[in-house]
Amino acid sequence: MTDTPPTARVLVAEDEAHLAQILCTFLRGRGHYVVCVGDGAAALQAVRREAFDVVLLDIVMPGVDGLDVLAQLRAQPDPPEAIVITGNGTVETAIAAMKLGAYDYMTKPYRMAEIDVLIRRALEKRQLERENRTLHSLLSRADAPYDVITQYAPLRAVLAMIERAASTDAPVHIIGESGTGKTLLAHAIHRMSGRAGPFVDADTTVLGEAALEVELFGRESGSPSGPGARRAGLLELGASGTLFIDEIGMLSPRLQAKLARALQRGGFVRVGGTQQVAITARLVTSSTRDLAGPSRSGRFREDLLERLLAVTVSLPPLRDRLVDIPLLARHFLLQLAGPSAPALRPDAVARMQEYSWPGNVRELRNVVERIVLLTRGGGHEIRAQDLPLDGGSAPIAPRASAGSEITLADLEREHIKAVLVGANWHQGRAAQILGISAKTLYRKIREYGLERPVPRRRSARRS
């Protein structure tokens, strides 16, 4: 019995309607999942809506041409392989396409069978690159240090509890603000557990519901969710190891229900499959907020919550860990600059301990990294005025009116708003100042209902 040849998710961008119909019909007959569009703008919209393995691009199209589409595809984090097709087979066009990262180049007229072969080869290249990235990530994690550096007594108590729980199979849930080290602690739990399997992680904030379902539970060959070879999910890849689900509170109600059933039964079925796969991965989850509150209003399933909170730990924000700030700052200085790292003057340490650190440890590391870049050559002492903290001035907390109470969320909202205004609402620059990712900043803008002010129109002056 011969193996079924791999099939791909293919986007065809061809402005000649008759040729596009023939090509798409042929490729569907060969088992591929195919979407056809008639111009470059539609191709870019299709890629934003769903993931493709291979894109067939006609060079000459109305509006956005094939080379422009190819250039924009290359800017994406996981772009599909591109095969460029043109009726103008010039060497210059071929060179331009290859420089932009095209997998191959074909001229019209072409043989349909040749297109099919190229698609399958491009798919194999894409799958190999993904496997290599996964292996490289696992190897880099295996060599990385995952010690949590602290002198703060409450955090040391958390670490002591984690060390006792690590050797068990109990799920662990970590609560903490963005940048407090939830992922670092998850790695430490895995290392202390001594489990033979790998550490794998899932980020619920990046993928859509359908893609995240496949990411977690895998997909059987020929599944309606995505034609192609069988794919193992993270619950399966983390066998005898640890699966870390970051921001589990972002799971949709349907995926919450599916995960709850899988944990109850001790196994799951791949998307589109029928065979039960046992769960042997240890589950570690995280959230920026306590999930017990949302569960009471129906936003998070109580049956899943009960299974996740066997061991729950809270990571304190950096503003509560004043004793750790100089310790962490010196650690990052040595890590980034080595023996020639500049020294921290007492006024710089005091300035750091006055700052509120909305981005927590991640922001502190970013600040130290910027200092190192600006003070290359060693022998320099870091003064308070050298610290790039919100433009050099400490954030001013809003004063509470009589009878009112300012919460940490209020302080964070006002600080983020102030940084955004100071950065003229340039979210990339604001995220860098805050020491958080652009994705986290975008989520907080939505969460706090922050809106960019509409600029006033200037009235025309009369001459």
C-alpha positions as CSV (number, residue, x, y, z in Angstrom):
1,M,0.0,0.0,0.0
2,T,1.5,3.3,-1.1
3,D,1.5,6.4,1.1
4,T,-0.9,9.2,0.2
5,P,1.0,12.1,-1.4
6,P,0.9,15.3,0.8
7,T,-1.6,17.9,-0.1
8,A,-1.4,21.6,0.5
9,R,-3.5,24.7,1.2
10,V,-3.0,26.7,-2.0
11,L,-3.9,30.2,-2.9
12,V,-4.0,30.9,-6.6
13,A,-3.8,34.6,-7.6
14,E,-4.4,34.8,-11.4
15,D,-6.3,37.6,-13.2
16,E,-7.1,35.5,-16.4
17,A,-10.4,34.0,-15.2
18,H,-10.5,31.1,-17.7
19,L,-6.9,30.0,-16.9
20,A,-7.5,30.4,-13.1
21,Q,-10.6,28.2,-13.3
22,I,-8.7,25.4,-15.2
23,L,-5.8,25.6,-12.8
24,C,-7.9,25.6,-9.6
25,T,-10.1,22.7,-10.8
26,F,-7.0,20.7,-11.7
27,L,-5.4,21.3,-8.3
28,R,-8.6,20.4,-6.4
29,G,-8.7,17.2,-8.4
30,R,-5.2,16.5,-7.1
31,G,-6.4,16.7,-3.5
32,H,-5.3,20.2,-2.6
33,Y,-7.4,22.8,-0.8
34,V,-7.6,25.7,-3.2
35,V,-8.7,29.3,-3.0
36,C,-8.8,31.4,-6.2
37,V,-8.6,35.2,-6.4
38,G,-8.3,37.6,-9.3
39,D,-5.8,40.3,-8.2
40,G,-3.1,41.1,-5.7
41,A,-5.2,43.0,-3.2
42,A,-7.6,40.0,-2.9
43,A,-4.6,37.7,-2.5
44,L,-3.4,39.8,0.5
45,Q,-6.9,39.8,2.1
46,A,-7.1,36.0,1.6
47,V,-3.7,35.5,3.4
48,R,-4.9,37.6,6.3
49,R,-8.1,35.6,6.7
50,E,-6.5,32.1,6.6
51,A,-3.2,30.3,6.5
52,F,-1.8,28.9,3.2
53,D,1.1,26.6,2.5
54,V,1.8,27.7,-1.1
55,V,0.8,30.8,-3.1
56,L,0.8,30.8,-6.9
57,L,1.3,34.4,-8.0
58,D,0.8,35.8,-11.4
59,I,3.3,38.7,-11.9
60,V,1.1,41.0,-14.0
61,M,-2.2,41.7,-12.2
62,P,-4.3,44.8,-11.8
63,G,-3.6,47.1,-8.9
64,V,-1.1,45.3,-6.7
65,D,1.1,43.1,-8.9
66,G,2.7,39.8,-8.0
67,L,6.1,41.1,-6.9
68,D,4.4,43.6,-4.5
69,V,2.3,40.8,-3.0
70,L,5.4,38.7,-2.6
71,A,7.2,41.5,-0.8
72,Q,4.3,41.9,1.6
73,L,4.1,38.1,2.2
74,R,7.8,38.0,3.2
75,A,7.1,40.5,6.0
76,Q,4.8,38.0,7.7
77,P,6.0,35.8,10.6
78,D,5.3,32.5,8.9
79,P,4.8,33.3,5.2
80,P,3.6,30.7,2.7
81,E,6.0,29.4,0.0
82,A,5.5,31.4,-3.3
83,I,5.7,30.2,-6.9
84,V,5.7,33.1,-9.3
85,I,4.1,32.7,-12.8
86,T,4.4,35.1,-15.6
87,G,4.0,35.3,-19.4
88,N,6.9,37.7,-19.6
89,G,9.8,35.4,-18.8
90,T,12.6,37.9,-18.4
91,V,15.7,37.2,-16.4
92,E,15.2,40.4,-14.5
93,T,11.8,39.4,-13.2
94,A,13.1,35.9,-12.2
95,I,16.0,37.5,-10.2
96,A,13.6,40.0,-8.6
97,A,11.2,37.2,-7.5
98,M,14.0,35.0,-6.1
99,K,15.5,38.0,-4.2
100,L,12.1,38.5,-2.6
101,G,12.1,34.8,-1.4
102,A,10.1,33.0,-4.1
103,Y,10.4,29.2,-4.0
104,D,10.4,28.9,-7.8
105,Y,9.6,30.7,-11.0
106,M,7.6,29.5,-14.1
107,T,6.6,31.0,-17.4
108,K,3.4,30.6,-19.4
109,P,2.5,28.2,-21.0
110,Y,3.2,25.6,-18.3
111,R,2.2,22.0,-17.7
112,M,-0.4,21.4,-15.0
113,A,1.5,18.3,-13.7
114,E,4.6,20.5,-13.3
115,I,2.7,22.9,-11.1
116,D,1.5,20.1,-8.9
117,V,5.0,18.7,-8.5
118,L,6.3,22.2,-7.6
119,I,3.5,22.7,-5.0
120,R,4.4,19.4,-3.3
121,R,8.1,20.2,-3.2
122,A,7.3,23.7,-1.8
123,L,5.1,22.0,0.9
124,E,7.9,19.6,1.8
125,K,10.4,22.6,2.2
126,R,7.9,24.4,4.4
127,Q,7.3,21.4,6.7
128,L,11.0,20.8,7.0
129,E,11.6,24.4,8.0
130,R,8.9,24.3,10.6
131,E,10.3,21.1,12.1
132,N,13.8,22.6,12.2
133,R,12.5,25.7,14.0
134,T,10.7,23.5,16.5
135,L,13.8,21.5,17.2
136,H,16.0,24.6,17.4
137,S,13.5,26.1,19.9
138,L,13.5,22.9,22.0
139,L,17.3,22.8,22.0
140,S,17.7,26.5,22.9
141,R,15.2,26.0,25.8
142,A,17.2,23.0,27.0
143,D,20.3,25.1,27.3
144,A,18.7,28.3,28.8
145,P,18.8,29.1,32.5
146,Y,15.4,29.2,34.2
147,D,16.3,30.3,37.7
148,V,14.1,32.9,39.3
149,I,16.3,35.5,40.9
150,T,14.8,37.0,44.1
151,Q,15.4,38.0,47.7
152,Y,11.8,38.9,48.2
153,A,10.4,36.7,51.0
154,P,6.9,36.2,49.6
155,L,8.3,35.1,46.2
156,R,10.8,32.8,47.9
157,A,7.9,31.2,49.6
158,V,6.2,30.7,46.2
159,L,9.3,29.1,44.8
160,A,9.6,26.7,47.8
161,M,5.9,25.6,47.3
162,I,6.6,25.2,43.5
163,E,9.6,23.0,44.3
164,R,7.5,20.7,46.4
165,A,4.7,20.5,43.8
166,A,7.0,20.2,40.7
167,S,7.6,16.5,41.2
168,T,3.8,15.7,41.2
169,D,1.5,15.6,38.3
170,A,-0.8,18.3,39.6
171,P,-1.7,21.1,37.2
172,V,-0.2,24.5,38.2
173,H,-1.8,27.8,37.5
174,I,0.3,31.0,37.6
175,I,-1.3,34.4,38.0
176,G,0.7,37.6,37.4
177,E,0.8,40.8,35.5
178,S,2.5,40.9,32.1
179,G,6.3,40.7,32.4
180,T,6.4,39.3,35.9
181,G,8.0,36.0,34.7
182,K,5.2,33.5,34.3
183,T,6.9,31.8,31.3
184,L,10.2,31.7,33.3
185,L,8.4,30.1,36.2
186,A,6.7,27.5,33.9
187,H,10.2,26.5,32.6
188,A,11.5,26.3,36.2
189,I,8.6,24.0,37.1
190,H,9.4,21.7,34.1
191,R,13.1,21.6,35.0
192,M,12.4,20.8,38.7
193,S,9.9,18.2,37.7
194,G,12.5,15.9,36.1
195,R,10.0,14.9,33.5
196,A,11.5,13.1,30.5
197,G,9.4,14.7,27.9
198,P,9.8,18.2,26.3
199,F,8.5,21.6,27.4
200,V,6.0,22.9,24.8
201,D,4.0,26.1,25.0
202,A,0.9,27.5,23.4
203,D,0.0,31.2,23.2
204,T,-3.8,31.7,23.1
205,T,-3.5,35.4,22.1
206,V,-2.0,34.8,18.6
207,L,-4.0,32.1,16.9
208,G,-7.7,32.1,16.0
209,E,-10.1,29.5,17.4
210,A,-9.8,27.0,14.6
211,A,-6.0,27.2,14.3
212,L,-5.6,27.0,18.1
213,E,-7.8,23.9,18.2
214,V,-5.4,22.2,15.8
215,E,-2.4,23.6,17.6
216,L,-3.6,22.0,20.9
217,F,-5.3,18.8,19.8
218,G,-3.7,18.1,16.4
219,R,-5.4,17.1,13.1
220,E,-6.1,13.8,11.5
221,S,-5.1,13.3,7.8
222,G,-7.9,14.5,5.5
223,S,-9.6,16.6,8.2
224,P,-12.1,19.2,6.9
225,S,-10.2,21.8,9.1
226,G,-7.2,21.5,6.8
227,P,-6.4,18.9,4.2
228,G,-2.9,17.4,4.5
229,A,-0.9,15.0,6.5
230,R,-1.7,14.1,10.1
231,R,-0.4,16.7,12.5
232,A,0.3,16.1,16.2
233,G,-1.0,18.8,18.6
234,L,0.8,20.2,21.6
235,L,-1.1,17.9,24.0
236,E,0.5,15.0,22.1
237,L,3.9,16.6,21.5
238,G,4.2,17.3,25.2
239,A,3.9,13.6,26.1
240,S,5.7,12.9,29.4
241,G,6.7,16.5,29.5
242,T,5.0,19.9,30.2
243,L,2.4,21.8,28.2
244,F,2.3,25.5,29.1
245,I,-0.8,27.4,28.0
246,D,-0.2,31.1,28.3
247,E,-3.2,33.3,28.9
248,I,-5.7,30.4,29.2
249,G,-8.4,32.9,30.0
250,M,-8.5,33.8,26.3
251,L,-9.7,30.4,25.3
252,S,-13.1,30.4,23.6
253,P,-16.0,28.7,25.4
254,R,-15.9,25.9,22.9
255,L,-12.2,25.2,23.4
256,Q,-12.7,25.5,27.2
257,A,-15.3,22.8,27.0
258,K,-13.2,20.6,24.8
259,L,-10.1,20.9,27.1
260,A,-12.3,20.2,30.2
261,R,-13.6,17.0,28.6
262,A,-10.1,15.9,27.6
263,L,-8.8,16.4,31.1
264,Q,-11.7,14.6,32.6
265,R,-11.3,11.6,30.3
266,G,-7.5,11.7,30.4
267,G,-7.4,11.7,26.6
268,F,-8.6,13.5,23.4
269,V,-9.3,12.9,19.7
270,R,-7.5,14.8,17.0
271,V,-9.5,17.2,14.9
272,G,-11.3,15.1,12.3
273,G,-10.2,11.8,13.9
274,T,-11.7,9.0,15.9
275,Q,-8.7,7.5,17.7
276,Q,-8.3,8.4,21.4
277,V,-4.9,9.8,22.4
278,A,-3.9,9.7,26.0
279,I,-2.7,12.9,27.8
280,T,0.6,12.4,29.6
281,A,1.7,16.0,29.5
282,R,1.7,17.9,32.8
283,L,-0.4,21.1,32.4
284,V,0.9,24.5,33.5
285,T,-1.3,27.5,32.7
286,S,-1.1,31.3,33.3
287,S,-3.3,34.4,33.3
288,T,-2.9,38.0,34.0
289,R,-6.0,38.1,36.1
290,D,-7.7,35.8,38.7
291,L,-10.0,33.4,36.7
292,A,-12.3,32.7,39.6
293,G,-14.1,36.1,39.2
294,P,-14.9,35.7,35.4
295,S,-16.0,32.1,36.0
296,R,-18.8,33.2,38.2
297,S,-20.2,35.4,35.4
298,G,-20.0,32.5,32.9
299,R,-16.9,33.6,31.0
300,F,-14.8,30.7,32.2
301,R,-16.0,27.2,32.8
302,E,-16.0,26.2,36.5
303,D,-15.4,22.5,35.7
304,L,-12.2,23.5,33.8
305,L,-11.2,25.9,36.5
306,E,-11.4,23.2,39.2
307,R,-9.0,21.1,37.2
308,L,-6.5,23.9,36.5
309,L,-6.3,25.3,40.0
310,A,-4.9,22.3,41.8
311,V,-1.8,24.4,42.6
312,T,-2.2,28.2,42.2
313,V,0.6,30.7,42.6
314,S,0.7,34.5,42.3
315,L,3.7,36.3,41.0
316,P,4.1,39.8,42.7
317,P,4.7,42.8,40.4
318,L,8.2,44.3,40.4
319,R,7.0,47.4,42.2
320,D,6.3,45.2,45.2
321,R,9.8,43.7,45.0
322,L,11.9,46.7,45.8
323,V,14.7,44.5,47.3
324,D,15.0,42.7,44.0
325,I,15.3,45.7,41.7
326,P,19.1,46.3,42.2
327,L,19.7,42.5,42.3
328,L,18.0,42.0,38.9
329,A,19.5,45.1,37.4
330,R,23.0,44.0,38.2
331,H,22.2,40.5,37.0
332,F,21.0,41.9,33.6
333,L,24.0,44.2,33.4
334,L,26.4,41.2,33.8
335,Q,24.4,39.1,31.5
336,L,24.4,41.7,28.7
337,A,27.7,43.4,29.1
338,G,29.9,40.8,30.9
339,P,32.8,41.8,33.2
340,S,32.9,45.3,31.6
341,A,29.4,46.1,32.7
342,P,28.9,49.6,34.1
343,A,28.3,50.1,37.8
344,L,25.0,51.4,39.3
345,R,25.3,54.5,41.4
346,P,23.1,54.7,44.5
347,D,21.0,57.5,43.0
348,A,20.3,55.2,40.0
349,V,19.2,52.4,42.3
350,A,17.0,54.8,44.2
351,R,15.5,56.1,41.0
352,M,14.7,52.5,39.9
353,Q,13.1,51.8,43.2
354,E,10.9,54.9,42.9
355,Y,9.6,53.9,39.4
356,S,6.4,51.9,39.1
357,W,7.6,49.4,36.4
358,P,4.3,48.7,34.6
359,G,6.1,46.3,32.3
360,N,7.7,44.6,35.4
361,V,10.9,42.5,35.0
362,R,10.6,42.5,31.2
363,E,10.7,46.3,31.2
364,L,13.6,46.4,33.6
365,R,15.6,44.1,31.3
366,N,14.7,46.3,28.3
367,V,15.9,49.4,30.2
368,V,19.2,47.8,31.2
369,E,19.7,46.6,27.6
370,R,19.3,50.2,26.4
371,I,21.7,51.5,29.0
372,V,24.3,48.9,27.9
373,L,23.9,49.9,24.2
374,L,24.4,53.6,25.2
375,T,27.5,53.0,27.5
376,R,29.6,50.6,25.4
377,G,33.3,50.5,26.4
378,G,32.9,50.0,30.1
379,G,34.2,52.2,32.9
380,H,31.0,54.2,33.0
381,E,28.8,54.6,36.1
382,I,25.1,54.7,35.6
383,R,23.5,57.7,37.1
384,A,19.8,58.4,37.8
385,Q,19.6,60.8,34.8
386,D,21.0,58.0,32.5
387,L,17.9,55.9,33.1
388,P,15.5,55.9,30.1
389,L,12.4,55.7,32.3
390,D,9.3,57.3,30.7
391,G,11.3,60.2,29.3
392,G,13.5,60.5,32.4
393,S,10.7,61.4,34.9
394,A,8.9,59.1,37.3
395,P,5.3,58.5,36.5
396,I,2.9,60.6,38.5
397,A,0.0,58.6,40.0
398,P,-3.4,60.3,40.0
399,R,-4.5,61.4,43.4
400,A,-7.6,59.8,44.9
401,S,-10.5,62.1,45.7
402,A,-12.0,62.0,49.2
403,G,-13.9,58.8,49.8
404,S,-12.5,57.1,46.6
405,E,-9.8,54.4,46.2
406,I,-7.3,54.1,43.4
407,T,-6.7,50.5,42.3
408,L,-3.6,49.1,40.6
409,A,-5.6,48.7,37.4
410,D,-6.4,52.5,37.6
411,L,-2.7,53.3,38.0
412,E,-1.7,51.0,35.1
413,R,-4.4,52.5,32.9
414,E,-3.3,56.1,33.6
415,H,0.3,55.2,33.1
416,I,-0.3,53.5,29.8
417,K,-2.4,56.4,28.6
418,A,0.3,58.9,29.6
419,V,3.0,56.9,27.7
420,L,0.8,56.6,24.6
421,V,0.2,60.4,24.7
422,G,3.9,61.0,25.2
423,A,4.7,58.8,22.2
424,N,2.1,60.5,20.1
425,W,0.1,57.2,20.1
426,H,2.9,55.4,18.3
427,Q,2.1,52.0,19.7
428,G,5.5,50.4,18.9
429,R,7.4,53.2,20.6
430,A,5.0,53.1,23.6
431,A,5.4,49.3,24.0
432,Q,9.2,49.7,24.0
433,I,9.0,52.4,26.7
434,L,6.6,50.3,28.8
435,G,8.8,47.2,28.3
436,I,5.9,45.1,27.0
437,S,5.2,43.5,23.6
438,A,3.1,45.4,21.0
439,K,0.6,42.5,21.3
440,T,0.2,43.0,25.1
441,L,-0.1,46.8,24.6
442,Y,-2.9,46.3,22.0
443,R,-4.7,44.0,24.4
444,K,-4.5,46.5,27.3
445,I,-5.7,49.4,25.1
446,R,-8.8,47.4,24.3
447,E,-9.2,46.2,27.9
448,Y,-9.0,49.7,29.3
449,G,-11.1,51.3,26.5
450,L,-8.3,53.7,25.6
451,E,-9.0,55.7,22.4
452,R,-6.6,57.8,20.3
453,P,-7.8,61.5,20.4
454,V,-9.1,62.8,17.1
455,P,-7.0,65.8,16.0
456,R,-8.8,69.0,15.7
457,R,-9.0,70.6,12.2
458,R,-7.3,73.9,11.8
459,S,-9.4,76.6,10.3
460,A,-7.9,78.1,7.1
461,R,-6.4,81.5,7.6
462,R,-7.7,84.3,5.5
463,S,-5.2,86.1,3.4
